[in-house]
Amino acid sequence: MQTPTLFALLLLLILVAYGTGFSRAIGAARSRGGIRSLASLPSYYGVHTALWCGLPALVILGVWLAFDDAIIRALVLGGVADRPETLSGQNLLYAQIQNLAAGSLVGESTPQLAAAAAHLNSLRQSGQWLQTALILILAVGLGAYALMRVTPELRAREKVEKVLRVILLMCACAAIFTTVGILMSVLFESLRFFQAVPVTEFLFGLHWSPQMAMRADQVGSSGAFGAVPLFTGTLMVSAIAMFVAVPVGLMSAIYLAEYASNRVRAFAKPLIEILAGVPTVVYGFFAALTVAPFIRDLAQSVGLEASSESALAAGLVMGVMIIPFISSLSDDVINAVPQSLRDGALGLGSTKSETVRKVVIPAALPGIVGGVLLAVSRAIGETMIVVMAAGLAANLTANPLESVTTVTVQIVTLLVGDQEFDSPKTLAAFALGLMLFISTLILNFIALHVVKKYREQYD
């Protein structure tokens, strides 16, 4: 039985277990004089039975799917006498065996490959039958066991809530472990990079040219990994974007929340939020084909030299793109400020603008700072607009009319195509990723300090 079919059948069994447990609880309650004789509501008995039926089976199914392919691969390759020693060679051999087993191999096959393909099909078929039998027996058996335990004295609600608390804890731990796993993987690869390139050269070097030659006698075989041009390019583009997005987004949020009528708000707010749904590649085309030529022509008309790809063009369009992030979040936070604070300020003689400036904004400051931080992270992590409007040249400059590049653009550039993860060129991407992680962490600490210092406290 195929896995999707098995999963659908398992869901059907879970629904049947829920209904059976619910019905059995209702029957037990009637024999005891009513629902009040039950220790929990009948629905909890149904959920208790469904959890016994489905949860262990789903866990076993997940573990099976996680290790099934790896075990079959090891068994198939173990039966090949002259299998390659390298990992890439084994991957190629196993791909040929899979194609032959599926009947899509181009060219002639050897008897050894044919035997391996037959072995692969046999293992897959046997594994599917064993998987189906194990999952169904486990689900039916545990469901029947849980159904036999349904009695009026069973505290099903407590048991169900205990299981749900464990599931919620596992979900929270999964998010934490995912973050820790990403950090550790990036840190491990970054340490490998810093073994080949000094940390001081990476952090303070002024030239970025990560191209590595294949042979030692080729020109430029050493490479240059000074990341300062990337950091300055990222900061310049992000600063231009925030210079556009923060005032416009915050002022529009204040107007929509405090001054606009319901009719204007109903029209303007969805119109602003449409900007968040535009794909970044469309913004990139707009920046490269419209904004960048306009800035170049404008600069030339006043006697300035401007590149056809500039940090100013990318920053302006990126600022327009992240306006909805600041506007929407700030608007929601400002609307969440209690109306009693506004009424009290107005009752003491404050004007509307004084109430907004001295009462509403300080009360909403944590949410506003959160929205700005989200916008900063969005600006730092943007790639497509910078590639199309600012270029790939790692120039160390403070002139926004020149071409620059950012950290994220270089990460994508370094990892495009078939790469070997044993050269400084490829490992440099992980070092850049580590710098982005540290930068985000520093921004969070600064935001917490600002919120703690300037937030107004209300009883």
C-alpha positions in Angstrom: 0.0 0.0 0.0 1.3 3.4 -0.9 2.1 5.9 1.9 -0.6 8.4 1.0 -3.2 5.7 0.9 -2.0 4.3 4.2 -2.1 7.8 5.7 -5.7 8.3 4.6 -6.7 4.9 6.0 -5.0 5.8 9.3 -6.9 9.1 9.4 -10.1 7.2 8.8 -9.3 4.8 11.7 -8.7 7.8 13.9 -12.1 9.2 13.1 -13.7 5.9 13.7 -11.9 5.6 17.0 -13.1 9.0 18.1 -16.7 8.2 17.2 -16.5 4.8 18.9 -15.0 6.2 22.1 -17.6 9.0 22.1 -20.5 6.5 21.6 -19.2 4.2 24.3 -19.0 7.1 26.8 -22.6 8.1 26.0 -23.7 4.5 26.5 -21.8 4.2 29.8 -23.4 7.5 30.9 -26.9 6.3 30.1 -26.4 3.1 32.1 -25.2 5.2 35.1 -28.0 7.8 35.0 -26.8 10.6 32.7 -23.8 12.6 31.5 -23.1 13.8 35.1 -22.0 10.3 36.0 -19.0 10.7 33.7 -15.7 12.0 35.0 -15.2 14.0 31.8 -17.3 15.1 28.8 -18.0 12.4 26.2 -15.9 14.3 23.6 -12.8 13.8 25.8 -13.3 10.0 25.8 -13.5 10.1 22.0 -10.3 12.2 21.8 -8.6 9.8 24.3 -9.4 6.8 22.1 -8.4 8.6 18.9 -5.0 9.6 20.4 -4.3 6.0 21.4 -5.3 4.8 17.9 -3.4 7.4 15.9 -0.6 9.0 17.8 1.8 6.0 18.2 1.0 4.8 14.6 1.8 8.3 13.2 5.1 8.4 15.2 6.1 5.0 13.9 5.1 6.0 10.4 7.2 9.1 10.6 10.3 7.3 11.9 9.8 4.6 9.1 9.6 7.2 6.4 12.7 9.0 7.8 14.9 6.0 7.7 13.3 3.8 5.0 15.3 5.2 2.0 18.6 5.2 3.8 18.2 1.6 4.9 17.2 0.4 1.5 20.0 2.3 -0.1 22.6 0.7 2.3 21.2 -2.8 1.6 21.2 -2.3 -2.2 24.7 -0.8 -2.4 25.9 -3.5 0.0 25.0 -6.1 -2.5 27.0 -4.6 -5.3 30.5 -6.1 -5.4 32.5 -3.3 -7.2 30.7 -0.3 -5.8 32.7 3.0 -5.8 34.4 4.2 -2.7 33.6 7.9 -3.1 30.3 9.3 -2.0 29.7 10.9 -5.4 30.4 7.6 -7.2 27.9 5.8 -4.9 25.3 8.5 -5.5 25.7 8.1 -9.3 25.5 4.3 -9.0 22.4 4.4 -6.9 20.8 6.8 -9.3 21.4 4.4 -12.2 19.9 1.5 -10.1 16.8 3.6 -9.4 16.4 4.5 -13.0 16.7 0.9 -14.1 14.2 -0.1 -11.4 11.8 2.5 -12.7 12.3 1.4 -16.3 13.8 4.8 -17.4 17.5 4.0 -17.7 18.9 5.2 -21.0 21.4 2.8 -22.6 22.4 -0.8 -21.8 22.5 -2.2 -18.3 24.9 -4.8 -16.9 23.7 -8.0 -15.1 25.0 -6.5 -11.8 22.8 -3.4 -12.2 19.8 -5.5 -13.2 20.2 -7.7 -10.1 20.6 -4.6 -7.9 17.5 -3.0 -9.5 15.5 -6.3 -8.8 16.8 -6.2 -5.3 15.6 -2.6 -4.9 12.1 -3.3 -6.2 11.9 -6.4 -3.9 12.9 -4.3 -0.8 10.5 -1.5 -1.6 7.6 -3.9 -2.1 8.4 -5.8 1.1 8.9 -2.6 3.0 5.5 -1.3 1.9 3.7 -4.4 3.0 5.5 -4.5 6.3 4.8 -0.9 6.9 1.1 -1.3 6.2 0.8 -4.3 8.4 2.7 -2.8 11.3 0.8 0.6 11.2 -2.6 -1.0 10.9 -2.1 -3.6 13.6 -0.7 -1.0 15.9 -3.5 1.5 15.3 -6.3 -1.1 15.6 -4.7 -2.8 18.6 -4.1 0.4 20.6 -7.5 1.8 19.6 -9.2 -1.4 20.9 -7.2 -1.2 24.1 -8.2 2.4 24.7 -11.8 1.6 23.9 -11.8 -1.1 26.6 -10.6 1.4 29.1 -13.6 3.7 28.5 -15.4 3.8 31.8 -17.3 6.5 33.7 -14.5 6.7 36.2 -11.8 7.3 33.6 -10.5 10.9 33.8 -10.1 11.3 30.1 -9.9 15.1 30.1 -6.8 15.1 32.3 -5.1 12.5 30.1 -5.9 14.3 26.9 -4.7 17.6 28.2 -1.5 16.0 29.4 -0.8 14.7 25.9 -1.7 18.0 24.3 0.7 19.8 26.7 3.5 17.4 25.7 2.7 18.0 22.0 2.8 21.8 22.5 6.1 21.5 24.4 7.5 19.4 21.5 6.4 22.1 19.0 8.1 24.8 21.0 11.3 22.7 21.4 11.3 22.0 17.7 11.4 25.7 16.9 14.3 26.2 19.5 16.2 23.1 18.2 15.8 24.3 14.6 17.3 27.6 15.5 20.1 26.0 17.5 20.8 23.5 14.6 21.0 26.3 12.0 23.4 28.2 14.3 25.6 25.2 15.0 25.8 24.2 11.3 26.7 27.8 10.2 29.2 28.1 13.1 30.9 24.8 12.3 31.3 25.7 8.6 32.5 29.2 9.5 35.2 27.7 11.8 36.4 25.7 8.8 36.5 28.9 6.8 38.5 30.8 9.4 41.0 28.0 9.5 41.9 28.9 5.9 41.3 32.6 6.1 42.3 34.8 9.1 39.4 36.4 11.0 41.1 39.8 10.8 41.4 39.6 7.0 37.7 38.7 6.7 36.4 41.4 9.1 38.8 44.2 8.2 39.9 43.4 4.6 39.0 46.0 2.0 38.9 43.8 -1.1 36.4 41.0 -1.9 37.3 38.6 -4.7 36.5 35.0 -3.5 37.4 33.3 -6.8 39.8 30.4 -6.2 41.9 28.9 -8.9 41.8 25.2 -9.5 45.7 25.0 -9.7 48.3 26.7 -7.7 50.0 28.2 -10.8 46.9 30.0 -11.9 46.6 33.8 -11.4 44.5 34.8 -8.4 44.7 31.4 -6.7 44.8 32.9 -3.2 41.5 34.9 -3.5 40.6 37.9 -1.4 38.0 37.6 1.4 37.8 41.1 2.9 34.1 41.5 3.7 34.1 45.2 4.5 32.7 46.2 1.1 29.8 43.8 1.6 29.1 45.2 5.1 29.1 48.8 3.8 27.0 47.9 0.8 24.4 46.2 3.0 24.3 49.0 5.5 24.0 51.6 2.7 21.1 49.9 0.9 19.3 49.1 4.2 19.8 52.7 5.5 18.3 54.2 2.3 15.4 51.8 2.5 14.7 52.6 6.2 15.0 56.3 5.5 12.1 55.9 3.1 10.0 53.2 4.9 10.1 54.3 8.5 8.7 57.9 8.1 6.2 57.0 5.4 5.1 53.8 7.2 4.8 55.3 10.7 3.1 58.5 9.5 0.6 56.6 7.4 -0.1 54.3 10.4 -0.7 57.3 12.7 -3.0 58.9 10.1 -5.0 55.7 9.6 -5.3 55.0 13.3 -6.0 58.5 14.7 -7.2 60.8 12.0 -8.7 58.9 9.0 -12.4 58.3 8.8 -13.7 54.8 8.6 -14.4 55.3 4.8 -10.9 56.4 4.1 -9.4 53.7 6.3 -11.4 51.0 4.6 -10.0 52.1 1.3 -6.4 53.2 2.1 -5.3 50.3 4.4 -5.9 47.5 1.9 -4.3 49.6 -0.8 -1.1 50.0 1.2 -1.0 46.3 2.1 -1.2 45.3 -1.5 2.5 46.4 -1.7 3.4 43.5 0.6 1.9 41.0 -1.9 4.0 42.2 -4.9 6.8 39.7 -5.7 10.3 41.0 -5.1 11.3 40.2 -8.7 8.7 42.7 -9.9 10.2 45.3 -7.6 13.6 44.3 -9.0 12.4 44.9 -12.6 10.8 48.2 -11.6 14.1 49.3 -9.9 16.3 48.1 -12.8 14.2 49.4 -15.7 12.6 52.5 -14.3 14.1 53.9 -11.1 17.8 53.2 -11.9 17.7 54.9 -15.3 15.7 57.8 -13.9 18.3 58.3 -11.1 21.2 58.1 -13.6 19.6 60.6 -16.0 18.7 62.9 -13.1 22.3 62.8 -11.7 23.8 63.5 -15.2 21.5 66.5 -15.7 22.9 68.1 -12.6 26.5 67.2 -13.4 26.9 64.1 -11.3 28.2 60.8 -12.4 25.9 57.9 -11.6 26.1 54.2 -12.4 23.3 52.4 -14.3 23.1 50.2 -11.2 23.2 52.1 -7.9 22.6 51.6 -4.2 20.2 54.5 -4.3 17.9 52.8 -6.8 17.9 49.6 -4.9 17.3 51.3 -1.5 14.4 53.5 -2.7 12.5 50.6 -4.2 13.3 48.4 -1.2 12.0 51.1 1.1 8.7 51.2 -0.9 8.5 47.4 -0.6 8.8 47.3 3.3 6.4 50.2 3.9 3.5 47.8 4.5 5.5 46.0 7.2 5.9 49.1 9.3 2.5 50.6 8.5 0.4 47.5 9.2 2.2 46.5 12.4 2.3 50.1 13.7 -1.4 50.6 12.9 -2.4 47.5 14.8 -0.3 48.5 17.8 -1.6 52.0 17.9 -5.2 50.8 17.7 -4.5 48.4 20.6 -3.7 51.4 22.9 -6.6 51.7 25.4 -9.1 54.4 24.5 -9.1 55.4 28.2 -5.6 56.8 27.8 -6.8 59.0 24.9 -9.9 60.1 26.8 -7.8 61.0 29.9 -5.3 63.1 27.9 -8.1 64.9 26.0 -10.0 65.5 29.3 -6.9 67.2 30.7 -6.8 69.7 27.9 -4.4 68.0 25.5 -4.9 68.5 21.8 -5.2 65.6 19.4 -1.6 65.9 18.2 -0.3 66.2 21.8 -2.3 63.1 22.8 -0.8 61.2 19.9 2.7 62.4 20.5 2.9 62.2 24.3 0.4 59.3 25.1 -0.3 57.0 22.2 3.1 56.8 20.7 4.9 56.0 24.0 2.4 53.4 24.8 2.7 51.8 21.4 6.5 52.1 21.2 7.3 48.4 21.8 5.2 47.3 18.9 6.5 50.1 16.7 10.1 49.1 17.4 9.1 45.5 16.6 7.7 46.6 13.3 10.8 48.6 12.5 13.0 45.6 13.4 11.0 43.4 11.2 11.5 45.9 8.4 15.3 46.1 9.0 15.5 42.3 8.9 13.6 42.3 5.7 15.9 44.9 4.2 19.0 43.2 5.3 17.8 39.8 3.9 16.6 41.1 0.5 18.4 39.7 -2.5 16.5 40.1 -5.7 16.2 43.9 -5.8 19.9 44.3 -5.0 20.9 41.9 -7.7 18.8 43.6 -10.4 19.2 47.2 -9.3 22.5 47.5 -7.4 24.7 44.9 -9.2 27.2 42.4 -8.0 30.3 44.6 -7.8 31.9 44.7 -4.3 32.8 48.3 -4.2 33.9 50.0 -1.0 32.2 53.4 -1.4 30.0 55.8 0.4 28.5 57.2 -2.8 24.9 55.9 -3.2 25.1 56.6 -6.9 27.7 53.8 -7.4 27.1 50.1 -7.8 27.4 48.0 -4.6 26.5 44.5 -3.4 25.2 43.0 -0.1 26.0 40.1 2.1 22.9 38.1 1.0 23.7 38.6 -2.7 27.2 37.2 -2.2 25.9 34.2 -0.3 23.6 33.3 -3.2 26.4 33.9 -5.7 28.9 31.7 -3.8 26.4 28.8 -3.5 25.0 28.8 -7.1 25.9 25.7 -9.1 27.8 22.6 -8.2 30.1 23.5 -5.4 32.5 21.5 -3.3 32.2 22.4 0.4 35.9 22.2 1.1 37.2 25.4 -0.4 37.3 28.9 1.2 35.2 30.3 -1.7 32.1 28.1 -0.7 32.8 28.2 3.0 32.8 32.0 2.9 29.0 31.9 2.5 28.6 30.4 5.9 30.9 33.0 7.5 28.8 35.7 5.9 25.7 34.0 7.2 27.2 34.0 10.7 27.8 37.7 10.5 24.2 38.3 9.5 23.0 36.2 12.6 25.3 38.2 14.9 24.1 41.5 13.4 20.4 40.5 13.9 21.2 39.5 17.5 22.8 42.9 18.2 19.8 44.7 16.7 17.5 42.8 19.0 19.6 43.8 22.1 19.5 47.5 20.9 15.8 47.3 20.4 15.2 45.8 23.9 17.3 48.6 25.4 15.4 51.3 23.6 12.0 49.9 24.6 13.0 49.5 28.2 14.4 53.1 28.3 11.6 55.0 26.5 8.5 53.0 27.1 5.9 54.6 29.3 4.5 52.5 32.2 0.8 52.6 32.9 -1.1 51.0 35.8 
